[in-house]
């Protein structure tokens, strides 16, 4: 069953990246608020990180693959359907959710402490914001996805808040399970 889930998630990543690439190349014509290149890069790098860990370190569960796939797919659909530009709080909700998802994956894969989980989520949030900066700088030539400085700080704070929520939920759950 686990192999089926992993292969299904891999197919999902391939399908998502293929769809995004066809739009970027102009074969399909869905419109976005931001950039296809940003979505392609995000999905590809998340998938690549999973595959590298899976191949070189230890086998990952289908749950881990699907959680990551759901995160990047939700990000893509949010951009395609204009949620980021039409719903003022959507970006905040997504950063909180993606911080929580990253924390779940970090805890599931690395079994790290709360402190290390927060550090890793912070680092991943930084990488995502840096990716947005690169897309804005070299693709658009002006701030499009990144927004202003306070937006970046708020995004990173919400990533950490989402991770802290998961850590707290895990700690509370562990406390009740021990009783």
C-alpha positions as CSV (number, residue, x, y, z in Angstrom):
1,X,0.0,0.0,0.0
2,X,2.8,2.4,0.9
3,X,4.5,1.9,-2.5
4,X,1.2,2.6,-4.2
5,X,0.8,5.8,-2.3
6,X,4.4,6.9,-3.1
7,X,4.0,6.1,-6.8
8,X,0.6,7.9,-6.8
9,X,2.2,11.0,-5.2
10,X,5.1,10.9,-7.7
11,X,2.6,10.8,-10.5
12,X,0.8,13.7,-8.9
13,X,4.0,15.8,-8.8
14,X,4.8,14.9,-12.4
15,X,1.3,15.8,-13.5
16,X,1.3,19.1,-11.6
17,X,4.8,20.1,-12.9
18,X,3.7,19.0,-16.4
19,X,0.6,21.2,-16.2
20,X,2.6,24.1,-14.9
21,X,5.2,23.7,-17.5
22,X,2.7,23.5,-20.4
23,X,1.2,26.8,-19.1
24,X,4.6,28.4,-18.8
25,X,5.4,27.3,-22.4
26,X,2.1,28.8,-23.7
27,X,0.6,25.4,-24.7
28,X,-2.1,25.9,-22.1
29,X,-3.5,29.3,-21.2
30,X,-4.5,29.4,-17.6
31,X,-3.8,32.7,-16.0
32,X,-2.0,33.4,-12.7
33,X,-1.5,36.3,-10.3
34,X,2.2,35.6,-10.2
35,X,4.4,33.2,-12.2
36,X,4.4,29.7,-13.6
37,X,8.1,29.6,-13.2
38,X,7.7,30.2,-9.5
39,X,5.2,27.3,-9.2
40,X,7.3,25.0,-11.3
41,X,10.3,25.7,-9.2
42,X,8.5,25.2,-5.9
43,X,6.9,21.9,-6.9
44,X,10.1,20.6,-8.5
45,X,12.3,21.5,-5.5
46,X,9.9,20.0,-3.0
47,X,9.7,16.8,-5.0
48,X,13.5,16.7,-5.5
49,X,14.1,17.1,-1.8
50,X,11.7,14.2,-1.0
51,X,13.4,12.0,-3.6
52,X,16.9,12.8,-2.5
53,X,16.0,11.9,1.1
54,X,14.1,8.8,0.1
55,X,17.0,7.5,-2.1
56,X,20.0,8.4,0.1
57,X,18.8,8.2,3.6
58,X,15.7,6.2,4.3
59,X,12.4,5.3,2.7
60,X,9.7,7.8,3.2
61,X,6.0,7.0,3.8
62,X,3.3,7.7,1.3
63,X,1.8,10.1,3.9
64,X,4.9,12.3,3.7
65,X,4.8,12.4,-0.1
66,X,1.0,13.2,-0.2
67,X,1.3,15.9,2.5
68,X,4.0,17.6,0.4
69,X,2.0,17.2,-2.8
70,X,-1.1,18.6,-1.2
71,X,0.8,21.6,0.0
72,X,2.3,22.5,-3.5
73,X,-1.0,21.7,-5.2
74,X,-2.9,24.0,-2.9
75,X,-0.4,26.8,-3.5
76,X,-0.8,26.3,-7.3
77,X,-4.6,26.2,-7.3
78,X,-4.6,29.3,-5.0
79,X,-2.6,31.1,-7.6
80,X,-4.6,29.8,-10.6
81,X,-8.0,30.6,-9.1
82,X,-6.8,34.0,-7.9
83,X,-7.2,33.4,-4.2
84,X,-4.1,35.4,-3.4
85,X,-5.3,38.5,-5.1
86,X,-9.1,38.2,-4.3
87,X,-9.1,37.0,-0.7
88,X,-7.0,39.4,1.5
89,X,-6.3,36.8,4.2
90,X,-5.5,33.9,1.9
91,X,-1.8,34.5,1.7
92,X,-1.6,34.6,5.5
93,X,-3.6,31.4,5.8
94,X,-1.4,29.6,3.3
95,X,1.8,30.6,5.1
96,X,0.4,29.4,8.4
97,X,-0.8,26.1,6.8
98,X,2.5,25.6,4.9
99,X,4.5,26.2,8.1
100,X,2.3,23.6,9.8
101,X,2.7,21.2,6.9
102,X,6.5,21.6,6.9
103,X,6.6,21.0,10.7
104,X,4.5,17.8,10.2
105,X,6.9,16.6,7.5
106,X,10.0,17.5,9.6
107,X,8.7,15.7,12.6
108,X,7.7,12.7,10.6
109,X,10.9,12.4,8.6
110,X,13.6,13.7,11.0
111,X,12.0,13.2,14.4
112,X,13.6,16.5,15.5
113,X,13.0,18.5,18.7
114,X,10.7,21.5,18.8
115,X,13.7,23.8,18.5
116,X,15.1,22.1,15.5
117,X,11.7,21.9,13.8
118,X,11.3,25.7,14.2
119,X,14.8,26.3,12.8
120,X,14.1,24.1,9.8
121,X,10.7,25.6,9.1
122,X,12.3,29.1,9.4
123,X,15.0,28.1,7.0
124,X,12.5,26.6,4.5
125,X,10.4,29.8,4.8
126,X,13.6,31.9,4.1
127,X,14.3,29.7,1.0
128,X,10.7,30.2,-0.2
129,X,10.9,34.0,0.3
130,X,14.3,34.1,-1.4
131,X,12.8,32.1,-4.4
132,X,10.1,34.7,-4.6
133,X,12.7,37.4,-4.6
134,X,14.6,35.7,-7.5
135,X,11.5,35.3,-9.5
136,X,10.5,39.0,-8.9
137,X,14.0,40.3,-9.7
138,X,14.8,38.2,-12.8
139,X,11.4,37.2,-14.2
140,X,9.2,40.3,-13.6
141,X,11.9,42.9,-13.0
142,X,9.9,44.4,-10.1
143,X,8.3,43.2,-6.8
144,X,5.3,41.1,-7.8
145,X,5.0,38.0,-5.6
146,X,7.3,39.2,-2.8
147,X,5.5,42.3,-1.8
148,X,7.1,44.7,0.6
149,X,9.4,44.1,3.5
150,X,6.6,43.8,6.1
151,X,4.9,41.2,4.0
152,X,8.1,39.0,4.0
153,X,8.4,39.3,7.8
154,X,4.8,38.5,8.3
155,X,5.0,35.5,5.9
156,X,8.0,34.1,7.9
157,X,6.3,34.8,11.2
158,X,3.2,32.9,10.0
159,X,5.4,29.9,8.9
160,X,6.8,29.8,12.4
161,X,3.4,30.2,14.0
162,X,2.0,27.2,11.9
163,X,5.0,25.1,13.0
164,X,4.6,26.1,16.6
165,X,0.9,25.2,16.4
166,X,1.8,21.7,15.3
167,X,4.5,21.3,17.9
168,X,2.1,22.3,20.6
169,X,-0.5,19.9,19.2
170,X,2.0,17.1,19.2
171,X,3.2,17.9,22.8
172,X,-0.4,17.9,24.1
173,X,-1.3,14.7,22.2
174,X,1.8,13.0,23.6
175,X,0.9,14.1,27.1
176,X,-2.6,12.7,26.9
177,X,-1.3,9.4,25.3
178,X,1.1,8.9,28.2
179,X,-1.8,9.1,30.8
